[in-house]
Amino acid sequence: MTAWAVGGTSVPPFMLAATRAALVLIPMGVFLFRPLPKQFLRLLFVCFCVGPVHLGLLYTGLQTAPASGASIISQSLIPLASILSVFWLKERIGWRRILAIMGALIGVAVMIYEPGALRLDIGLLYILGAYAALAVGTVAIRRVPDVDWRTYVAWTAVVVLVFCSIMSLSIESDHVEIWRVDKVPLLIAATYAAISVSIIAHGQYFRILQSNPVNLVVPLTIMVTVFATILGVLLLKETLYPRYIVGAAVILPCVWYIARRGGPAPVEMD
């Protein structure tokens, strides 16, 4: 949806991110009036990483990055977050889980690789930076206890709205003309991202990460590729290539193994 909006229209990335944040605040803004959490500055750091830094780099990269390359780079979240969790949170990753993560990544590569479609693009570097920022935010979330996920979503939207509005007004132009010409795709993409991604997906992602090890939760995001492929075949009538079946057959048992091992881990505070 985002790639369609920023790649196929004149909608610029920071304008889209700011519009998305504004829409999030319509239902979630009420949670800004709750008492500030004890670790509020840490919460703002998390919001900054997963908000304007991640979204700004991601939306910028999606303007030029090839789809297959972007999908592969997005999986860098898993090793980056796992490595950070080991050094920052002192989590442990057994060799069996390491093999399962590697197997799942191989399965993703099998599913999304198209010969001749993967090429070096500056957009890929932006996307790599986006998922590096998300990895930092993902690990930092574990150091922010006792924060309601709705408060997290609301403050992330505030941070995104402020920073992305400033960036949009500074480096993007023709906002009135873009609104006039591409208002429909802008609102469709922003509304979908606000409700489905920011409020539902990211909100529950934050809630789950508060009580479970990073190296257990993050690898499960590999299933996004599987779900996207299935929905593409069922809803968009895309071709079901043999590599999709082979890749899914590799991914599913690996993700099952990752999910069945490990349990809730306490949050270490300093």
C-alpha positions in Angstrom: 0.0 0.0 0.0 2.8 2.4 0.9 4.9 1.5 -2.1 1.8 2.1 -4.3 1.3 5.6 -2.8 4.9 6.9 -2.8 6.1 5.0 -5.9 3.1 5.3 -8.2 1.9 8.9 -7.4 3.3 12.3 -6.5 2.8 11.7 -2.8 6.1 12.5 -1.0 7.3 10.3 1.9 7.2 12.8 4.8 3.8 14.2 3.8 2.5 10.6 3.9 4.0 9.9 7.3 2.7 13.1 8.8 -0.8 12.4 7.4 -0.7 8.9 8.8 0.3 10.2 12.3 -2.5 12.8 12.2 -5.1 10.1 11.5 -3.7 7.9 14.3 -4.3 10.7 16.8 -8.0 11.0 16.0 -8.9 7.9 17.9 -5.7 7.6 20.1 -5.1 11.2 21.1 -7.1 10.8 24.3 -4.3 8.6 25.7 -1.9 11.6 25.7 -3.7 12.9 28.7 -2.8 10.0 30.9 0.0 10.5 33.5 3.4 10.4 31.9 5.2 7.1 32.4 8.2 6.9 34.7 10.6 6.2 31.8 9.1 8.9 29.6 12.4 9.9 27.9 13.1 6.3 27.1 9.6 6.0 25.6 10.3 9.1 23.5 13.6 7.5 22.3 11.7 4.4 21.2 9.0 6.6 19.5 11.7 8.5 17.6 13.4 5.3 16.4 10.3 3.5 15.2 8.5 6.7 14.2 10.1 9.5 12.1 13.5 7.8 11.6 12.1 4.4 10.5 9.2 5.8 8.5 11.2 8.6 6.9 13.9 6.3 5.7 11.4 3.6 4.7 9.1 5.8 2.7 12.1 7.5 1.0 13.6 4.1 0.0 10.3 2.8 -1.3 10.3 5.5 -3.9 13.1 3.8 -5.9 13.9 0.4 -4.3 12.9 -2.7 -6.3 10.2 -4.8 -4.6 12.3 -8.0 -4.2 15.3 -6.1 -2.8 13.2 -4.2 -0.3 11.6 -7.4 0.9 15.0 -9.0 1.5 16.4 -5.9 3.2 13.4 -5.8 5.5 14.4 -9.1 7.0 17.6 -7.6 8.3 15.4 -6.6 11.3 15.7 -10.1 12.6 19.5 -10.5 12.9 20.0 -6.8 13.8 17.4 -7.0 16.7 18.7 -10.4 17.8 22.3 -9.2 18.0 21.3 -6.0 19.8 19.2 -8.1 22.3 22.3 -10.2 23.1 24.6 -7.3 23.8 22.0 -4.8 25.3 19.6 -7.0 27.1 21.9 -10.0 27.8 19.4 -12.4 26.1 20.7 -15.8 25.0 20.1 -17.4 21.7 20.7 -21.1 21.5 22.3 -22.6 18.4 19.1 -24.4 17.5 17.2 -21.1 17.4 20.0 -19.5 15.4 19.6 -22.3 12.8 15.9 -21.8 12.8 16.3 -18.1 12.2 18.7 -18.7 9.4 16.4 -21.3 7.9 13.5 -18.9 7.9 15.6 -16.2 6.2 16.6 -18.7 3.5 12.9 -19.5 3.0 12.1 -15.8 2.6 14.8 -15.4 0.1 13.5 -18.4 -1.9 10.0 -16.9 -1.9 10.8 -13.3 -3.0 13.8 -13.7 -5.2 13.2 -13.1 -8.9 16.2 -13.6 -11.2 17.3 -10.3 -12.7 15.0 -8.2 -10.4 17.4 -7.6 -7.6 19.8 -4.7 -8.3 21.7 -2.2 -6.1 19.6 0.9 -5.5 20.2 3.8 -3.2 16.7 3.1 -2.0 17.9 -0.2 -0.5 20.4 1.7 1.6 17.6 3.9 3.0 15.5 0.8 3.7 18.5 -0.8 5.5 18.8 2.3 7.7 15.0 2.2 8.3 15.2 -1.4 9.7 18.3 -0.7 11.7 16.4 2.1 13.4 13.4 -0.2 14.0 15.8 -2.8 15.5 17.1 -0.3 17.9 13.6 0.8 18.9 12.5 -2.8 19.2 15.2 -3.6 21.7 14.8 -0.4 23.5 11.1 -1.1 24.1 12.1 -3.9 26.5 13.6 -1.1 28.8 10.3 0.7 29.0 8.1 -1.2 31.4 4.6 -0.5 32.6 3.5 1.6 29.6 0.1 0.9 28.0 0.4 0.1 24.3 -2.2 2.8 23.5 0.0 5.4 25.2 2.9 4.2 23.2 1.0 4.5 19.9 -0.3 8.0 20.8 3.1 9.4 21.7 4.7 7.8 18.6 2.1 9.5 16.5 2.9 12.9 18.1 6.7 12.4 17.5 6.1 11.4 13.9 3.6 14.3 13.3 6.1 16.9 14.6 9.2 15.7 13.0 7.8 14.6 9.7 5.7 17.8 9.3 8.9 19.8 9.8 10.8 17.7 7.3 8.0 17.8 4.8 7.7 21.6 5.0 11.5 21.9 4.8 12.4 19.6 1.9 9.1 18.8 0.1 7.1 21.2 -2.0 3.8 21.6 -3.8 1.7 20.3 -0.9 -1.5 22.0 -2.1 -1.1 20.6 -5.6 -0.3 17.1 -4.4 -3.4 17.3 -2.2 -5.5 18.3 -5.2 -4.2 15.7 -7.6 -3.4 12.7 -5.3 -5.6 13.2 -2.3 -7.4 9.9 -2.8 -4.2 7.6 -2.8 -2.7 9.7 0.0 -5.8 9.2 2.3 -6.2 5.5 1.3 -2.6 4.7 2.1 -2.4 6.9 5.2 -5.7 5.5 6.6 -4.7 1.9 6.1 -1.3 2.4 7.7 -2.8 4.4 10.6 -5.4 1.8 11.5 -3.9 -1.5 10.4 -0.2 -0.9 11.0 0.2 1.8 13.7 -2.8 1.1 15.9 -3.3 -2.6 15.5 0.0 -4.2 14.4 2.5 -1.9 16.1 0.4 -1.5 19.2 0.2 -5.2 19.8 3.9 -5.7 18.7 4.9 -3.2 21.5 2.6 -5.0 24.1 4.1 -8.5 23.2 7.7 -7.2 23.3 7.2 -5.9 26.8 6.9 -9.4 28.2 8.7 -11.6 25.8 12.4 -11.9 24.6 13.2 -9.9 21.5 14.9 -12.9 19.8 11.6 -14.8 20.3 9.2 -12.2 19.0 11.1 -10.6 16.1 11.7 -13.8 14.0 7.9 -14.3 13.9 7.6 -11.2 11.7 8.9 -13.4 8.9 5.3 -14.6 8.5 4.5 -11.2 7.0 6.0 -12.3 3.8 4.0 -15.6 3.8 0.7 -13.7 4.5 1.5 -11.1 1.8 2.1 -13.8 -0.7 -1.1 -15.7 0.2 -3.2 -12.5 0.0 -1.6 -11.5 -3.3 -2.7 -14.9 -4.8 -6.2 -14.9 -3.3 -7.1 -11.2 -3.7 -5.0 -9.9 -6.5 -5.0 -13.1 -8.6 -1.2 -13.2 -8.7 0.6 -16.3 -9.9 1.4 -19.0 -7.3 5.0 -19.8 -8.3 6.6 -23.0 -7.1 9.2 -20.9 -5.2 6.3 -19.6 -3.0 5.4 -23.2 -2.0 9.0 -24.2 -1.4 9.8 -21.0 0.6 6.7 -21.4 2.8 7.5 -25.1 3.4 10.9 -24.0 4.8 9.6 -21.0 6.7 6.7 -22.5 8.6 8.5 -25.2 10.5 11.3 -22.8 11.4 8.9 -20.2 12.7 7.0 -22.9 14.6 10.3 -24.0 16.3 11.2 -20.4 17.2 7.8 -19.8 18.7 7.7 -22.9 20.8 11.0 -22.3 22.6 11.6 -19.7 25.3 9.2 -17.9 27.5 8.7 -14.5 29.1 11.8 -12.8 30.2 12.1 -10.2 32.9 13.1 -6.6 32.0 16.3 -5.5 33.5 16.3 -1.9 34.7 19.3 0.2 35.7 
